[in-house]
Amino acid sequence: MKLQKQFSRKVRDKKYSKWVIIIPHSKIKELGWKEGLELEAITDRNTLIIKKRNK
């Protein structure tokens, strides 16, 4: 996996960025996730857990 910082937009002289996590296709397929799936992030100390959001 890879963490990337991407330029999002510029408003006047202020630049805004967003962070993107690149997850390998094999892991997405293994989880059965599809494009557009709502996810939630949970942090605990130095750990990030990303899981499918329950509606």
C-alpha positions, -999 to 999 in steps of 0.1 A, spaced: 0 0 0 10 36 -5 1 69 10 0 99 -14 -6 136 -10 -25 150 -39 -32 187 -48 -69 193 -46 -76 229 -54 -64 265 -50 -85 293 -36 -68 327 -40 -33 321 -26 -42 291 -5 -35 256 -18 -55 226 -5 -44 190 -6 -59 156 2 -44 123 13 -51 91 -7 -43 55 3 -35 32 -26 -48 -3 -19 -38 -31 -42 -65 -46 -64 -59 -81 -49 -69 -68 -14 -100 -50 -27 -111 -82 -45 -103 -103 -14 -126 -80 7 -153 -80 -20 -154 -42 -20 -167 -23 -50 -162 12 -63 -183 38 -44 -185 17 -12 -189 38 19 -160 33 43 -153 44 78 -119 50 95 -111 42 131 -79 53 148 -63 38 179 -29 51 189 -8 46 157 -32 22 140 -57 30 113 -86 6 107 -106 10 75 -139 -9 73 -171 -10 54 -196 14 69 -228 -2 83 -259 16 72 
